[in-house]
Amino acid sequence: MSPAFAIDLVRQALLTSFWLCLPLLAVGFVAGIVISLIQTVTAIQDSAFGAVPRLAVFLAAFLIALPWMLGKWMSYTTLLLGDLSKYAR
């Protein structure tokens, strides 16, 4: 396996993991901003008020994005394990 091939393999793995995490991170970021704004406007400083809605939104986004994430993950795994002979060179 040449160094260029190994670098491309690692780059592809990092890009796949980035695309798998991006929807959940974006939803978590937006939910965090919205909940923080609501807490600031209403002057509610209860930690449960911030944590529970964030977790609920994150879980909902995970369940909605799960089929897409599994499809992306399976296509990457199929591509990676599809031709094992190219790793032996």
ZIZIKA-V908879 format. One record per residue. RES is the residue in one small letter. PHI is phi in degrees with one decimal (* if undefined). Layout:
RES_PHI + RES_PHI
This chain:
m_* + s_-79.5 + p_-60.7 + a_-65.2 + f_-68.0 + a_-64.8 + i_-64.1 + d_-65.4 + l_-65.5 + v_-67.6 + r_-62.2 + q_-65.6 + a_-65.8 + l_-67.6 + l_-65.9 + t_-64.5 + s_-66.4 + f_-62.5 + w_-69.1 + l_-72.4 + c_-87.0 + l_-57.2 + p_-61.6 + l_-69.6 + l_-65.7 + a_-66.1 + v_-65.4 + g_-63.5 + f_-65.2 + v_-64.7 + a_-63.0 + g_-62.9 + i_-64.3 + v_-64.3 + i_-64.2 + s_-63.8 + l_-63.9 + i_-63.8 + q_-64.4 + t_-69.0 + v_-67.6 + t_-91.0 + a_60.7 + i_-92.6 + q_-111.9 + d_-74.2 + s_-70.3 + a_-67.5 + f_-64.3 + g_-87.1 + a_-78.3 + v_-64.8 + p_-64.8 + r_-62.9 + l_-64.8 + a_-65.1 + v_-65.9 + f_-63.6 + l_-64.8 + a_-63.1 + a_-64.5 + f_-64.1 + l_-67.9 + i_-72.7 + a_-86.1 + l_-58.0 + p_-61.3 + w_-66.1 + m_-63.7 + l_-65.8 + g_-63.2 + k_-65.1 + w_-65.7 + m_-68.8 + s_-67.1 + y_-66.2 + t_-65.2 + t_-64.1 + l_-64.8 + l_-69.8 + l_-96.5 + g_-64.4 + d_-134.5 + l_-71.6 + s_-67.5 + k_-71.2 + y_-84.8 + a_-82.7 + r_-74.0
